[in-house]
Amino acid sequence: MSTDQWGETRRTPIRSVAEILSNADEGHSSRRLTLRVPDFPGFAPGQFAMLSAGALAAAERSDPLLPRPMAIYRSVASPQGADVEILYKVTGRGTALLAEALAGQRVSIVGPLGHAFPAPEPGDRVWIVAGGTGIASVFDLAARLKSTHRPTVLLGARTEGDLMAVEDFESLGIDLRITTDDGSRGAPGLVTQLLEESLETVASTRVFTCGPTPMMRRCAQICAAAGVPCVAALENHMACGFGVCLGCAAPLVRGGYALVCRDGPAFDAAEIDWAGLA
Amino acid sequence: MSAGVDTAVNLAGIALRNPVLTASGTFGYGTEFSPFLDLRRIGGFVAKSLTLEPRIGNPPPRISEAPSAMLNAISLENVGVDVFIRTKLPAIPDGVTVIASVFETEIDRYAEVCARLAGVPRVAGLEINASCPHVKSGGIEFGQDPAVLARLVASARRATPGPLLVKLSPNVTHIAEMARVCEGEGADGVSLINAVQALEIDTSRRRPVLANGLGGLSGPAIRPIALRMVWQAAQAISIPICGIGGIGSAEDAIKFLLAGATAVQVGTANYLHPAIAGEIAEGMAEYARDHGFERLSDLVGQLEFPSR
């Protein structure tokens, strides 16, 4: 058995039918879904799952047809597998359908999928920059590094209502800085402006980011200019999540494409051709 | 597998343990599914279409959703025939039936890919993709013009002595005519349907959603169209048919057998549920048992169509 960089046995993904334990409204179209997933092998930070509301088989619900990729927020081992938390916002038909699902109902889940954020070396100075729903992708990273690396976490959103999981981050007791475009919470402005003003570039500085493409692109530019390695978790549309539909192609600087599901979602930000990313 | 039901079928000279294959382009090179599905639960799979040289796909966006369907325009990204033979085939577990899919832009190149695959021990047969609906200079002309299709099938027939299937385009007026052309030129069977040529529009940008413009529609929305075309082809030819189009359950697959298909291919549903093809195979056997059929092959063409 091989081990991943997070010191745990590499997990073979499963396809399972999960029971919804809760699907709670956290305000501002933000929701927290908790699933009891039989045989779930756990995950590493940055990995994701494909979720289909109602689609136990293709015939049971065919519209919307495709499962949705969702970052795994947290997972707690249970005797039967794990209780898996997903934080999401209602942004379209798939998530609107998911929001209607009740406790006790079942959803199809495939995961954990993709390459996690690479674990930082001991002593690295870690910065985590996230915006919008990308905030859900970095919580577990911050949680796992809170004692070993004391990461600085910068969260940004358009308004206070667009932020997610702020109380969870606050409970980690780490250096947490918040921006909103309209100043309704934290400093007014863009999270990337805050990064540019405050990033301390020592040799061991490392940046991890997830969020809207323009935010990650700017983050990659700031890091490149400062000579700081940056890992970005991409959030493309995809149909399968495990490397066969080829729908989630991300253009590379060296030419050709990587698959976000198979080669990512965590990438060295310098390898991504951000201008060509749809 | 349900006791007492014989699930084996012979598709164009390829012996299959059951009639469920998975469709080219939806199943990678097979090993992607190994965490989820023992490939020996299904009849076999059709690998991603191969070209002479490796191919890079289209720029994104490559996929989009439509009611009970998806659109894709991947442009047949693949590793090329030689890498497939050297590295992909050996990774496939023993006992798994592999059909290679062939796509090219010229008849001579189709024939060359066929020739390189002919006699490769793990390749049980070839499927000529005559129907890819989204490559400007490629499959669409081959599959839509009976004379061109005839030349393509004849050329492939000369290049390979083994089982030869031709995957037909649905984007034609008379599918039966295209099926007859394939039979006449020596194909051992036909697979239908490929994705239906389609367009989705982003009204905010007044542009197609897909970077390629047009794409191929697949999923449950196309199933009744596929059933109609399989039935029409079955009336016209005596070589076996492999039915494809929106199959997501054993009941869907049974419908294709009733319409005249000897075997089926599961496509888009593999994305939703990576073990679905195995469940479909097992469900088909249960259907046969529950309805008093000793062999799944006894269901082929049993549709009682109203006389006109």
HADDOCK unambig.tbl for C-alpha pairs under 7 A between the chains (distance, minus, plus):
assign (segid A and resid 12 and name CA) (segid B and resid 35 and name CA) 6.43 0.50 0.50
assign (segid A and resid 13 and name CA) (segid B and resid 35 and name CA) 6.40 0.50 0.50
assign (segid A and resid 14 and name CA) (segid B and resid 35 and name CA) 6.79 0.50 0.50
assign (segid A and resid 14 and name CA) (segid B and resid 36 and name CA) 6.28 0.50 0.50
assign (segid A and resid 15 and name CA) (segid B and resid 36 and name CA) 6.50 0.50 0.50
assign (segid A and resid 57 and name CA) (segid B and resid 248 and name CA) 6.79 0.50 0.50
assign (segid A and resid 57 and name CA) (segid B and resid 273 and name CA) 6.97 0.50 0.50
assign (segid A and resid 58 and name CA) (segid B and resid 248 and name CA) 4.86 0.50 0.50
assign (segid A and resid 58 and name CA) (segid B and resid 249 and name CA) 6.91 0.50 0.50
assign (segid A and resid 58 and name CA) (segid B and resid 269 and name CA) 5.98 0.50 0.50
assign (segid A and resid 58 and name CA) (segid B and resid 272 and name CA) 6.76 0.50 0.50
assign (segid A and resid 59 and name CA) (segid B and resid 248 and name CA) 5.61 0.50 0.50
assign (segid A and resid 59 and name CA) (segid B and resid 249 and name CA) 6.17 0.50 0.50
assign (segid A and resid 62 and name CA) (segid B and resid 68 and name CA) 4.86 0.50 0.50
assign (segid A and resid 62 and name CA) (segid B and resid 220 and name CA) 6.90 0.50 0.50
assign (segid A and resid 63 and name CA) (segid B and resid 67 and name CA) 5.71 0.50 0.50
assign (segid A and resid 63 and name CA) (segid B and resid 68 and name CA) 4.59 0.50 0.50
assign (segid A and resid 64 and name CA) (segid B and resid 67 and name CA) 6.45 0.50 0.50
assign (segid A and resid 64 and name CA) (segid B and resid 68 and name CA) 6.10 0.50 0.50
assign (segid A and resid 65 and name CA) (segid B and resid 68 and name CA) 5.27 0.50 0.50
assign (segid A and resid 65 and name CA) (segid B and resid 69 and name CA) 6.12 0.50 0.50
assign (segid A and resid 66 and name CA) (segid B and resid 272 and name CA) 6.27 0.50 0.50
assign (segid A and resid 67 and name CA) (segid B and resid 272 and name CA) 6.08 0.50 0.50
assign (segid A and resid 239 and name CA) (segid B and resid 271 and name CA) 6.01 0.50 0.50
assign (segid A and resid 240 and name CA) (segid B and resid 271 and name CA) 4.33 0.50 0.50
assign (segid A and resid 240 and name CA) (segid B and resid 272 and name CA) 6.58 0.50 0.50
assign (segid A and resid 242 and name CA) (segid B and resid 32 and name CA) 6.92 0.50 0.50
assign (segid A and resid 243 and name CA) (segid B and resid 32 and name CA) 6.93 0.50 0.50
assign (segid A and resid 244 and name CA) (segid B and resid 26 and name CA) 6.02 0.50 0.50
assign (segid A and resid 244 and name CA) (segid B and resid 27 and name CA) 5.91 0.50 0.50
assign (segid A and resid 244 and name CA) (segid B and resid 28 and name CA) 4.91 0.50 0.50
assign (segid A and resid 245 and name CA) (segid B and resid 26 and name CA) 6.01 0.50 0.50
assign (segid A and resid 246 and name CA) (segid B and resid 74 and name CA) 6.82 0.50 0.50
assign (segid A and resid 247 and name CA) (segid B and resid 62 and name CA) 5.24 0.50 0.50
assign (segid A and resid 247 and name CA) (segid B and resid 63 and name CA) 5.42 0.50 0.50
assign (segid A and resid 249 and name CA) (segid B and resid 60 and name CA) 6.28 0.50 0.50
assign (segid A and resid 256 and name CA) (segid B and resid 56 and name CA) 6.50 0.50 0.50
assign (segid A and resid 278 and name CA) (segid B and resid 60 and name CA) 5.70 0.50 0.50
assign (segid A and resid 278 and name CA) (segid B and resid 61 and name CA) 5.99 0.50 0.50
